[in-house]
Amino acid sequence: MTESRIGALEPPYAEEVASVFNAIMPRGVAPLQLFRALAQVPRIFTRFRAASLLDPGPISLRQREIVIHRTCARCACEYEWGVHAAFFAKRAALTEEQLVATVHGDGDAPQWSAHEKLLIQTVDELHDNSRLSPELWDSLALVYSIEQILEVIALIGFYHTVSYFANGLDLSSEPFGVPMPRA
């Protein structure tokens, strides 16, 4: 494991920081390097946490994880892709083939349902063009509510931010992180 560019807070944590870590981490799991690095600058960490979209929202866990995995893959963020693969892939019923497809498949990969293909295509268009084509928007609007579409767009934007932090800080994979599949 290599050291990130700025290091990370080490225990013992200040009481306020420890209470935040306890609230956001599963019992018995040490705080993520990303959280410990960002917690060094309370203003950034507070705003980062405020943007989190891991609460139950208008899309399913599976839909959320497809969007997150694809976004992290497109941003070449093995750190966060691996965290989500470890914590959420099984709960989201993502198969090994589907996890590989988030990294190496395209918007028409056969592992996805028609509605899931729209999510992959949404990540790809926003990543590549910073906009959605009228055709994709119309297809999304036939299947998803405005609330769901905005949630997907927000997830994509937030996980670009997560990827920029993880990649910019050169975070090494968490010990439990799942390695991103190679070609």
C-alpha positions, 0 to 999 in steps of 0.5 A: 500500500502506498501513501497518498499524496497528503496522507490521512488522519490516524487514530485517535481521532478528535471526538467530532471526527470519530462520531462522523466516521462512526456514522458513515462506516459500517460497524467494525470497518475502519474509516476509508482513506478517502474520508480520513484524507478529506477530514483534514480539511473540515470545510471540504469534508463537510461539503463532501458528506453533504453531497453523498447520495447513498441514502435510499433515494428514488432509484433502486440500490442496483440502479445506483450501483450500476451508475456508480460502478460505470462512472468510477470505471470511466474515470479510471478510479480503481479505488472507489470502484473497488470499495463499491464492488466490495460493499455493494455489488452483492447486495445490488445483485451485480454478477461478476460479468456485470461488474466486468461490463461496467469497466469493459462493456459498452452501452449495449452490453448484453448483461444489462436490461433495456432500462439498465442500458439507458443508465450506462449510456447516460454515464457514458454520454455525460462523461464523454460530452458533458450533456445528454443527447435529445434521443437519450433524454427522450428514452430516459423520460419514457422509463424514469421520472424526472426525480430519478433522472436528476438523481442519476445525473447527480450521482454521476457528477458526485462520483466524478468528484469522488474519482477526482479526489481519489485519483488526485490524491493517488489513493491506493486501494483499500485492503478489502477493495476489489481489483478492477478487472483488466482487459 
